[in-house]
Amino acid sequence: MTESKPDAGPGTGQDAADKPATASEGPADLAGLRAARAPGDDTPDTRPDEGYDIRIARDGTWFYHGSPIGRLPLVKLFSTVLRRDEAGDYWLITPAERGRIRVDDAPFVAVEMRREGEGRGQALSFRTNLDHWITAGAEHPIRVAIDPATGEPSPYIHVRGDIGRGLEARLNRPVFYELADIALAERGAKGVAGDGSAGVWSQGVFFRLEAV
């Protein structure tokens, strides 16, 4: 089993969870999120659209009015009612209210990886900055977006929602390097396309880690 070391980022570690409550913990007008859950997708939504001054930075830190939300349990609770619509906009949705928020990149960050097995039979699991574990596979695919201007890769794993327009976690640099090491070590193995592409297997699915 191989494990990577999580990044130390603001508002994502145990020290943030242990901090005393402050005024920047979370918005008072989102108090209903503490107990509410989102309705089913087939429920007509006639509530007015609100705009919450909440932003999720690229490193996974949640901000309210420009200040980091200091309580990790509160951020975890907010994340349970986070949704993404067909236009790619992000919302906090409860039975009582809903509002758009800003997300700089992906709403979650994968900060640790565990590997069980090897080759086609292996399973690769990822821990997010909010301590959720996701195992890559058919329901949680890995994708790599390549910046056309710089050629820089940005790897993601699907967390929940519809694949292609749901919520994702961006793999941080140490985790992606570890994944790339596995891909390089197994490069001789043929991918689904049979072309020996650099990639990794997880739960019987091959994920390409390079541009086509």
C-alpha positions as CSV (number, residue, x, y, z in Angstrom):
1,M,0.0,0.0,0.0
2,T,1.3,3.4,-0.9
3,E,0.3,6.6,0.8
4,S,1.0,10.2,-0.1
5,K,1.3,13.1,2.3
6,P,-1.5,15.6,2.4
7,D,-0.8,19.3,1.7
8,A,-0.9,21.7,4.6
9,G,-3.5,24.2,3.5
10,P,-5.5,26.9,5.2
11,G,-8.8,25.8,6.7
12,T,-8.3,22.2,5.7
13,G,-6.3,20.7,8.5
14,Q,-7.0,19.5,12.0
15,D,-5.8,22.8,13.4
16,A,-8.6,24.6,11.6
17,A,-11.1,22.1,13.1
18,D,-9.9,22.8,16.6
19,K,-10.1,26.6,16.4
20,P,-12.7,28.4,18.5
21,A,-15.7,29.7,16.8
22,T,-15.3,33.1,15.2
23,A,-17.4,35.6,13.2
24,S,-16.0,34.2,10.0
25,E,-17.2,30.6,10.7
26,G,-20.0,30.9,8.3
27,P,-22.9,33.2,7.2
28,A,-25.7,33.7,9.6
29,D,-28.2,33.6,6.7
30,L,-27.1,30.0,6.0
31,A,-28.1,28.9,9.5
32,G,-30.6,26.5,7.9
33,L,-27.8,24.5,6.4
34,R,-26.9,23.1,9.8
35,A,-29.9,20.8,9.7
36,A,-31.3,20.9,6.1
37,R,-30.7,18.7,3.2
38,A,-31.4,19.3,-0.5
39,P,-34.7,18.0,-2.1
40,G,-34.7,15.3,-4.8
41,D,-33.8,16.3,-8.3
42,D,-37.4,15.8,-9.5
43,T,-38.7,18.4,-7.0
44,P,-39.8,21.6,-8.7
45,D,-37.8,24.5,-7.3
46,T,-39.7,27.8,-7.1
47,R,-37.5,29.5,-4.5
48,P,-35.9,32.8,-5.4
49,D,-32.2,32.7,-6.4
50,E,-29.9,34.2,-3.8
51,G,-26.2,35.2,-4.1
52,Y,-24.0,34.1,-1.3
53,D,-20.6,35.8,-0.9
54,I,-18.9,32.4,-0.6
55,R,-15.9,31.3,-2.6
56,I,-14.0,28.0,-2.8
57,A,-10.4,28.7,-3.6
58,R,-8.3,26.4,-5.8
59,D,-6.7,24.9,-2.7
60,G,-10.1,23.9,-1.3
61,T,-10.4,26.7,1.3
62,W,-13.9,28.2,1.7
63,F,-14.2,31.9,2.1
64,Y,-17.1,34.1,3.3
65,H,-16.9,37.8,2.5
66,G,-13.2,37.3,1.8
67,S,-12.4,35.6,5.1
68,P,-11.7,31.9,5.5
69,I,-14.4,29.9,7.2
70,G,-12.5,28.7,10.3
71,R,-14.5,25.6,11.2
72,L,-13.9,22.4,9.2
73,P,-17.1,20.7,10.5
74,L,-19.1,23.6,9.2
75,V,-17.4,23.5,5.8
76,K,-18.1,19.7,5.7
77,L,-21.8,20.5,6.4
78,F,-22.0,23.1,3.7
79,S,-20.4,20.7,1.3
80,T,-23.3,18.2,1.7
81,V,-25.7,20.7,0.1
82,L,-23.4,21.8,-2.7
83,R,-24.7,21.2,-6.2
84,R,-23.7,22.0,-9.7
85,D,-26.2,22.8,-12.5
86,E,-26.2,22.1,-16.2
87,A,-24.6,25.4,-16.9
88,G,-21.7,24.6,-14.6
89,D,-22.7,27.0,-11.8
90,Y,-22.4,26.0,-8.2
91,W,-25.2,26.3,-5.6
92,L,-25.9,25.7,-1.9
93,I,-29.4,24.2,-1.9
94,T,-31.7,23.3,1.0
95,P,-35.4,22.9,1.3
96,A,-35.6,26.5,2.6
97,E,-33.2,28.4,0.4
98,R,-30.7,28.3,-2.4
99,G,-27.9,30.5,-3.5
100,R,-25.0,30.6,-6.0
101,I,-21.4,30.5,-4.8
102,R,-18.1,30.9,-6.6
103,V,-15.7,28.0,-7.2
104,D,-12.2,28.9,-8.6
105,D,-11.5,25.4,-9.9
106,A,-13.0,22.2,-8.3
107,P,-14.9,22.3,-5.0
108,F,-12.7,19.6,-3.5
109,V,-9.0,18.7,-3.5
110,A,-7.6,15.1,-3.3
111,V,-4.8,15.3,-0.7
112,E,-3.9,11.6,-0.1
113,M,-3.9,8.4,-2.1
114,R,-4.0,4.7,-1.1
115,R,-3.2,1.8,-3.4
116,E,-4.4,-1.7,-2.8
117,G,-3.2,-4.4,-5.2
118,E,-1.4,-3.7,-8.4
119,G,-1.9,-3.7,-12.2
120,R,-5.4,-4.3,-13.5
121,G,-6.6,-5.6,-10.2
122,Q,-5.6,-2.6,-8.1
123,A,-7.8,-0.1,-6.4
124,L,-6.8,3.6,-6.0
125,S,-8.6,5.5,-3.3
126,F,-8.3,9.3,-2.7
127,R,-9.0,11.3,0.4
128,T,-10.4,14.8,-0.1
129,N,-9.5,17.9,2.0
130,L,-12.9,17.3,3.7
131,D,-11.9,13.7,4.7
132,H,-14.1,11.9,2.2
133,W,-12.6,8.8,0.5
134,I,-13.4,8.0,-3.1
135,T,-12.2,4.9,-5.0
136,A,-11.5,5.5,-8.7
137,G,-13.6,3.3,-11.0
138,A,-16.5,3.4,-13.4
139,E,-18.6,5.6,-11.0
140,H,-15.7,7.8,-10.0
141,P,-13.5,8.3,-13.1
142,I,-10.2,10.2,-13.3
143,R,-9.7,12.7,-16.0
144,V,-6.8,14.9,-16.9
145,A,-7.4,18.3,-18.5
146,I,-4.4,19.8,-20.4
147,D,-4.0,23.6,-20.6
148,P,-3.7,24.3,-24.3
149,A,-1.5,27.4,-23.7
150,T,1.0,25.9,-21.2
151,G,0.6,22.1,-21.6
152,E,0.1,21.9,-17.8
153,P,-2.0,18.9,-16.7
154,S,-4.8,19.3,-14.2
155,P,-6.1,15.9,-12.9
156,Y,-9.5,15.4,-11.3
157,I,-11.6,12.6,-9.9
158,H,-15.4,12.6,-10.0
159,V,-16.9,12.8,-6.5
160,R,-20.7,12.9,-6.9
161,G,-23.5,13.9,-9.2
162,D,-23.8,13.3,-13.0
163,I,-20.4,12.3,-14.5
164,G,-19.3,15.2,-16.7
165,R,-21.1,17.9,-14.8
166,G,-21.1,16.9,-11.2
167,L,-18.7,17.7,-8.4
168,E,-15.0,16.8,-8.7
169,A,-11.8,16.9,-6.6
170,R,-8.6,18.2,-8.1
171,L,-5.6,16.0,-7.3
172,N,-3.0,18.1,-5.6
173,R,0.6,17.9,-7.0
174,P,2.1,15.3,-4.6
175,V,-0.9,13.0,-5.3
176,F,-0.7,13.4,-9.0
177,Y,3.1,12.8,-9.0
178,E,2.5,9.6,-7.1
179,L,-0.2,8.6,-9.6
180,A,2.2,9.4,-12.5
181,D,4.9,7.2,-10.9
182,I,2.5,4.2,-10.9
183,A,1.6,5.0,-14.5
184,L,5.3,5.1,-15.6
185,A,6.1,1.8,-13.7
186,E,3.2,0.1,-15.6
187,R,3.6,1.8,-18.9
188,G,4.3,-1.5,-20.7
189,A,0.8,-2.6,-19.9
190,K,-1.7,-1.9,-22.6
191,G,-4.6,0.5,-22.0
192,V,-8.1,0.1,-23.1
193,A,-7.2,1.5,-26.5
194,G,-4.4,-1.1,-26.7
195,D,-1.7,1.6,-27.4
196,G,0.4,1.3,-24.3
197,S,-0.6,4.8,-23.1
198,A,0.6,6.1,-19.8
199,G,-2.2,5.6,-17.3
200,V,-3.4,3.7,-14.3
201,W,-5.9,1.0,-13.5
202,S,-8.5,1.1,-10.7
203,Q,-11.3,-1.3,-10.2
204,G,-10.8,-2.7,-13.7
205,V,-11.0,0.6,-15.5
206,F,-8.0,2.2,-17.3
207,F,-7.5,6.0,-16.9
208,R,-5.2,7.8,-19.3
209,L,-3.0,10.4,-17.7
210,E,-1.7,12.0,-20.9
211,A,-3.1,13.9,-23.8
212,V,-4.6,11.8,-26.7
